Amino acid sequence: MFPLSLFMKTTLAKNVQLKDKTWYVVDAKDQVLGRIAVKIANILRGRHKPTYTPHVDTGDYVIVINADKVRLTGSKEEDKTYMFFTGWVGTAYRRTAAAMRTRRPEFLVTHAVKGMLPKNRLANDMLLKLRVYAGDKHEHAASNPIPFKG
């Protein structure tokens, strides 16, 4: 048998240990929507850190700029639809990605990132750490955001 000192122990992060949260700026200009959403979701979850723990929010804050210039591949600009339902009979309506880009361009990125987060209560806290802006200006300069390279 092997001595136990040969094996490394797994450490799990706790909420009290997580004090330092980094702010990242992601420029979505000319980036494919799905590929950039995966990177953003991984930062929000904390998968880029060695202290990643699935059941603890170890992620960082993300600021997305130029969300109106994100790229959709193929014919998704006209074919992709988003469905909304108010709860009343006959009030379901659909909007294409092109219509959503003109009306609410931040929705495209937020919706894609939300779909890539886990479906639990922890995802609600992770999504609160996401800030999406249509233009290249944001109001979080005091947090000293770091440009994300990845």
C-alpha positions in Angstrom: 0.0 0.0 0.0 1.0 3.6 -0.5 1.6 5.9 2.4 -1.1 8.6 2.8 1.5 11.3 2.5 1.8 10.6 -1.2 -1.7 11.7 -1.9 -2.8 15.3 -2.0 -5.8 16.4 0.1 -8.6 18.3 -1.6 -9.5 21.6 0.0 -12.9 23.0 -0.4 -13.5 26.7 -0.2 -15.8 28.2 2.3 -17.7 31.5 2.1 -15.7 33.0 5.0 -12.4 32.5 3.1 -13.6 34.4 -0.1 -12.9 38.0 0.5 -11.1 39.2 -2.6 -13.2 39.4 -5.7 -11.6 40.7 -8.9 -13.4 42.7 -11.5 -12.8 41.8 -15.2 -13.7 43.7 -18.3 -14.7 41.6 -21.3 -14.9 43.4 -24.7 -17.6 41.6 -26.8 -16.9 43.5 -30.0 -16.7 41.0 -32.9 -16.8 38.0 -30.6 -19.1 35.1 -31.2 -21.9 35.2 -28.7 -21.8 31.6 -27.5 -18.0 31.4 -27.2 -17.8 34.7 -25.2 -20.7 33.5 -23.0 -18.8 30.4 -22.0 -15.8 32.4 -20.9 -18.0 34.9 -18.9 -19.9 32.0 -17.2 -16.6 30.4 -16.2 -15.4 33.6 -14.6 -18.7 34.1 -12.8 -18.5 30.5 -11.4 -14.8 30.8 -10.5 -13.6 28.0 -12.7 -10.4 30.0 -13.6 -9.3 29.8 -9.9 -7.5 27.0 -8.1 -10.0 27.4 -5.2 -13.0 26.5 -7.4 -15.7 24.7 -5.5 -18.9 23.8 -7.3 -21.2 24.5 -4.3 -19.6 27.8 -3.3 -19.7 31.1 -5.2 -16.0 31.5 -5.8 -16.4 33.6 -9.0 -15.5 37.2 -9.8 -17.3 40.2 -11.2 -17.6 40.7 -14.9 -18.2 43.8 -16.9 -19.2 43.3 -20.5 -18.8 46.2 -22.9 -19.8 46.5 -26.6 -22.7 44.0 -26.2 -24.4 45.5 -29.2 -21.5 44.5 -31.4 -21.5 40.8 -30.5 -21.5 38.5 -33.5 -23.9 35.7 -34.3 -22.8 33.0 -36.7 -24.8 31.7 -39.7 -28.3 33.0 -40.1 -29.1 33.3 -36.4 -29.6 37.0 -36.7 -32.9 36.4 -38.4 -33.7 32.8 -37.4 -33.0 32.8 -33.6 -36.1 33.8 -31.6 -36.7 34.6 -28.0 -40.1 33.7 -26.5 -41.7 35.7 -23.7 -45.0 34.9 -21.9 -46.8 37.2 -19.5 -48.9 34.5 -17.9 -52.2 35.6 -19.5 -53.8 33.6 -22.2 -52.7 34.5 -25.7 -49.9 36.8 -24.6 -46.9 34.7 -25.7 -44.8 36.6 -28.2 -41.5 36.1 -30.0 -38.7 38.4 -30.9 -35.9 37.7 -33.3 -32.3 38.3 -32.3 -32.1 41.2 -34.7 -35.1 42.9 -33.0 -33.6 42.2 -29.6 -30.3 43.7 -30.7 -32.0 47.0 -31.6 -34.3 47.0 -28.6 -32.2 45.6 -25.7 -28.7 44.6 -26.9 -27.6 43.7 -23.3 -30.3 40.9 -23.3 -28.4 38.8 -25.9 -25.3 38.4 -23.7 -27.2 38.1 -20.4 -29.5 35.4 -21.7 -26.6 33.4 -23.2 -24.6 33.6 -19.9 -27.7 32.7 -17.8 -28.2 29.6 -19.9 -24.7 28.4 -19.2 -24.8 28.8 -15.4 -26.1 26.0 -13.2 -29.9 25.9 -12.6 -29.9 26.5 -8.8 -30.1 29.3 -6.3 -26.3 29.9 -6.5 -26.7 30.9 -10.2 -28.9 33.8 -9.1 -26.0 35.2 -7.0 -23.6 34.6 -9.8 -25.7 36.5 -12.3 -25.8 39.5 -10.0 -22.1 39.8 -10.5 -22.6 40.4 -14.3 -22.8 43.9 -15.6 -23.5 44.3 -19.4 -23.3 47.5 -21.3 -24.2 48.2 -24.9 -21.5 50.8 -25.5 -17.9 50.9 -24.6 -18.4 53.0 -21.4 -19.1 51.6 -18.0 -19.4 53.1 -14.5 -17.2 50.7 -12.6 -13.8 52.4 -13.0 -13.5 52.7 -9.2 -13.3 48.9 -8.9 -10.1 48.9 -11.1 -11.3 46.2 -13.6 -8.7 44.1 -15.3 -9.1 43.4 -19.1 -9.8 39.7 -19.4 -7.5 37.8 -21.8 -8.8 34.5 -22.6 
